[in-house]
Amino acid sequence: MLANVEKSRTNVYLNKVKKEEAKAIFKEYGMGLSDAINIFLTQSVANRGLPFEVRLPEEVHIPNAETVRVIEEYLTLIRQKFTFILVNYCPMNHYQMKQETIRSQANIWNIENSIWVVIYLLSIE
């Protein structure tokens, strides 16, 4: 059994929504907000620091207009190279069978698909 510990009142400013969400979680464990804060403080002292890893959120990269332009330029180049490879290196029957499919897909290919198709074509003989 724990010995009686002297307690003190502390005022903190919390985000109301986060506080209520946390209280609901702690309630599932059978404890209140004060109990959870005391656990946090105890673990902080035991670890001589925060009891969990703190890191910045992962950066989300949104391409700018120049990046999009370059990607589109490379996609066009990949499509041209793909057509060249298809016409010059694939067996004729394979080319004829896939010709319509390739035309219908040409406008919706992304970089990954284009690269995989080129790799596939280079692998067949």
Secondary structure, 3 states (H helix, E strand, C coil): CCCCCCCCCCCCCCCHHHHHHHHHHHHHCCCCHHHHHHHHHHHHHHHCCCCCCCCCCCCCCCCCHHHHHHHHHHHHHHHHHHHHHHHHHCCHHHHHHHHHHHHHHCCCCCHHHHHHHHHHHHHCC
